[in-house]
């Protein structure tokens, strides 16, 4: 058993944790600039830039999301930076679950930074491929399912169901074979809802 955090300290802890994670990702982006682009990613990047017509070889939704990012920041490293940012946000959400259960903030900061700086994580999240937005959608879905399973108050709000619907949509459309895990998430939601 651990001492639970004091009321009102959650926002400060969230800021400290997020800043630490983002500083790690700034370092990662600096080291890996502009990120890894295998041949598939270059082909998809050229589609997102409008140099090639959209093709279903890669999920079109992923290419369109790349196009949105590149419209705001027209540089390949913007795709890497967005992946790193979104991964940090999802990781921070998971770590805040530990904070809410009384895990000390310095330990969470250490674990988060250690995890982000592991070589396999650095190479994964700096490689621009359709696999990683799909992985982010799966991680987000796992987080939402954990909230539902733990009967957290936010899992009873309308916004939660909007997020869950958006996540299942992303899981189903960011990969051609994403329908199977998307259905699994939907079934788990139904089971957890009926159980609780």
Backbone torsions as a table, in degrees:
resi	resn	phi	psi	omega
1	UNK	NA	137.4	-179.9
2	UNK	-119.9	160.6	176.2
3	UNK	-73.5	127.0	-180.0
4	UNK	-73.1	152.5	-177.7
5	UNK	-63.5	152.5	178.2
6	UNK	-69.8	146.5	176.3
7	UNK	-59.3	138.9	178.9
8	UNK	89.3	-10.0	-179.0
9	UNK	-88.6	-7.8	-174.7
10	UNK	-64.0	-42.5	-177.9
11	UNK	-63.9	-41.3	178.3
12	UNK	-64.4	-43.9	179.7
13	UNK	-62.2	-41.8	178.7
14	UNK	-60.1	-45.1	179.8
15	UNK	-63.6	-45.8	-179.7
16	UNK	-60.8	-46.2	-178.0
17	UNK	-64.8	-46.0	-178.5
18	UNK	-65.3	-40.8	178.9
19	UNK	-63.0	-43.5	179.4
20	UNK	-61.9	-44.3	-179.6
21	UNK	-65.2	-41.3	-179.0
22	UNK	-69.0	-35.4	175.9
23	UNK	-63.2	-38.9	175.4
24	UNK	-60.8	-42.5	-177.3
25	UNK	-71.4	-31.7	174.2
26	UNK	-62.8	-43.0	176.8
27	UNK	-61.7	-45.0	179.5
28	UNK	-60.7	-44.5	-179.7
29	UNK	-64.5	-39.6	178.9
30	UNK	-62.1	-43.6	-178.4
31	UNK	-69.8	-41.4	-173.1
32	UNK	-97.5	10.3	-174.3
33	UNK	-47.2	135.4	-9.2
34	UNK	-90.0	10.8	-177.4
35	UNK	114.1	173.3	-178.7
36	UNK	-94.9	132.4	-179.8
37	UNK	-128.7	88.9	174.1
38	UNK	-63.8	171.2	-176.2
39	UNK	-55.3	-41.3	177.6
40	UNK	-58.9	-42.5	-178.3
41	UNK	-68.0	-35.9	177.9
42	UNK	-65.3	-42.5	177.9
43	UNK	-61.1	-45.2	-179.9
44	UNK	-69.0	-37.7	177.1
45	UNK	-59.7	-42.9	179.4
46	UNK	-65.8	-33.5	174.2
47	UNK	-66.7	-43.4	-179.5
48	UNK	-64.0	-32.4	178.5
49	UNK	-79.7	-8.2	179.8
50	UNK	86.4	7.7	179.3
51	UNK	-76.8	-26.6	177.6
52	UNK	-126.7	151.9	176.4
53	UNK	-68.0	151.9	177.3
54	UNK	-60.9	138.4	-179.3
55	UNK	-132.5	151.8	179.2
56	UNK	-86.5	8.4	174.3
57	UNK	-59.8	-36.0	173.5
58	UNK	-117.5	146.3	-179.6
59	UNK	-53.6	127.9	-174.7
60	UNK	-63.2	-35.7	179.9
61	UNK	-59.8	-42.9	178.9
62	UNK	-61.5	-42.9	178.9
63	UNK	-64.0	-40.0	179.0
64	UNK	-67.4	-37.0	175.9
65	UNK	-65.4	-38.3	175.0
66	UNK	-61.8	-39.8	-180.0
67	UNK	-62.6	-39.6	178.6
68	UNK	-61.6	-47.9	179.9
69	UNK	-60.9	-44.1	-177.5
70	UNK	-71.9	-21.2	174.9
71	UNK	-70.7	-37.9	179.4
72	UNK	-76.5	-47.1	179.8
73	UNK	-128.3	95.9	-174.4
74	UNK	-77.8	63.7	176.9
75	UNK	-144.9	138.8	-178.7
76	UNK	-55.5	-33.4	-178.8
77	UNK	-65.0	-19.6	178.0
78	UNK	-62.6	-36.1	178.2
79	UNK	-65.0	-42.7	177.5
80	UNK	-63.5	-44.8	-178.2
81	UNK	-62.2	-40.7	179.7
82	UNK	-66.0	-41.6	176.5
83	UNK	-59.0	-45.4	-179.6
84	UNK	-64.4	-40.8	179.3
85	UNK	-63.3	-48.5	-178.5
86	UNK	-64.9	-38.2	176.9
87	UNK	-63.1	-41.6	178.2
88	UNK	-62.0	-40.0	179.7
89	UNK	-64.3	-44.0	-179.7
90	UNK	-67.7	-43.2	178.3
91	UNK	-61.8	-40.8	178.4
92	UNK	-61.5	-41.2	178.6
93	UNK	-60.8	-43.3	177.7
94	UNK	-63.9	-44.0	-178.8
95	UNK	-65.5	-32.8	177.9
96	UNK	-66.7	-25.3	173.1
97	UNK	-61.9	-40.8	176.6
98	UNK	-65.2	-40.7	178.9
99	UNK	-61.0	-42.3	179.7
100	UNK	-64.1	-22.2	179.3
101	UNK	-97.0	5.8	173.5
102	UNK	100.3	7.7	176.9
103	UNK	-71.5	132.4	-177.6
104	UNK	-60.4	141.0	-178.1
105	UNK	-59.2	-44.2	178.8
106	UNK	-58.4	-36.5	178.1
107	UNK	-66.7	-40.4	178.9
108	UNK	-65.7	-40.4	177.2
109	UNK	-61.8	-45.8	178.6
110	UNK	-60.2	-49.3	-178.4
111	UNK	-61.7	-43.5	179.7
112	UNK	-62.1	-47.0	179.9
113	UNK	-66.3	-42.1	178.2
114	UNK	-59.1	-45.8	-178.3
115	UNK	-64.6	-42.8	-179.0
116	UNK	-67.9	-29.2	-176.4
117	UNK	-94.0	1.3	175.2
118	UNK	-63.4	139.1	-176.5
119	UNK	-54.8	-40.0	-179.1
120	UNK	-66.1	-34.7	178.0
121	UNK	-70.6	-42.7	180.0
122	UNK	-59.9	-47.8	-178.2
123	UNK	-68.1	-34.7	179.3
124	UNK	-66.3	-54.1	-170.9
125	UNK	-80.1	-7.6	174.6
126	UNK	-100.8	2.6	175.9
127	UNK	-97.5	124.2	-177.6
128	UNK	-89.5	99.9	178.1
129	UNK	-142.7	158.0	179.2
130	UNK	-62.5	-21.1	-178.5
131	UNK	-64.3	-32.1	-172.4
132	UNK	-82.3	-37.8	169.8
133	UNK	-61.4	-36.3	176.7
134	UNK	-64.1	-42.7	177.9
135	UNK	-62.9	-39.5	176.3
136	UNK	-60.7	-42.0	178.5
137	UNK	-63.2	-40.1	177.6
138	UNK	-65.0	-42.6	178.7
139	UNK	-64.0	-41.3	178.0
140	UNK	-62.8	-42.2	177.6
141	UNK	-62.1	-40.1	177.9
142	UNK	-63.2	-41.0	177.3
143	UNK	-61.6	-46.1	-179.6
144	UNK	-64.1	-40.4	177.2
145	UNK	-64.5	-37.3	178.1
146	UNK	-63.8	-41.1	176.8
147	UNK	-60.6	-41.6	-179.8
148	UNK	-67.5	-42.8	-178.6
149	UNK	-67.4	-34.5	-179.2
150	UNK	-86.8	2.9	177.7
151	UNK	56.4	42.1	178.6
152	UNK	-69.5	147.5	-178.2
153	UNK	-57.1	-35.8	-178.7
154	UNK	-67.0	-17.3	179.6
155	UNK	-78.4	-2.2	178.5
156	UNK	-106.2	5.7	-177.6
157	UNK	-97.4	155.6	-178.3
158	UNK	-60.1	-39.7	-179.4
159	UNK	-59.7	-31.9	178.1
160	UNK	-62.0	-43.7	-178.3
161	UNK	-70.5	-30.8	174.0
162	UNK	-65.1	-45.4	178.5
163	UNK	-62.6	-42.3	-179.6
164	UNK	-63.9	-42.0	177.8
165	UNK	-63.7	-45.6	178.5
166	UNK	-61.7	-39.7	-179.3
167	UNK	-65.8	-44.9	179.1
168	UNK	-62.6	-38.6	176.6
169	UNK	-60.9	-45.7	-179.9
170	UNK	-64.5	-42.8	179.0
171	UNK	-59.6	-42.4	-177.1
172	UNK	-71.9	-24.8	-171.8
173	UNK	-113.0	-11.4	-178.9
174	UNK	-83.2	-9.5	171.8
175	UNK	-141.7	151.5	179.7
176	UNK	-64.1	-32.2	179.9
177	UNK	-99.0	20.1	-177.4
178	UNK	-75.3	-10.6	-178.7
179	UNK	-64.0	-37.0	-177.3
180	UNK	-63.4	-54.0	177.2
181	UNK	-66.6	-30.4	176.6
182	UNK	-61.7	-42.8	177.0
183	UNK	-67.4	-36.8	178.4
184	UNK	-62.0	-42.1	177.5
185	UNK	-63.5	-43.3	179.5
186	UNK	-62.0	-43.5	179.6
187	UNK	-64.2	-42.8	177.7
188	UNK	-61.1	-38.1	176.6
189	UNK	-61.2	-44.3	-179.4
190	UNK	-64.6	-44.6	-179.9
191	UNK	-61.4	-47.1	-179.4
192	UNK	-65.1	-36.9	179.2
193	UNK	-66.1	-45.9	179.9
194	UNK	-66.8	-37.6	-179.8
195	UNK	-65.9	-38.0	-175.0
196	UNK	-98.0	NA	NA
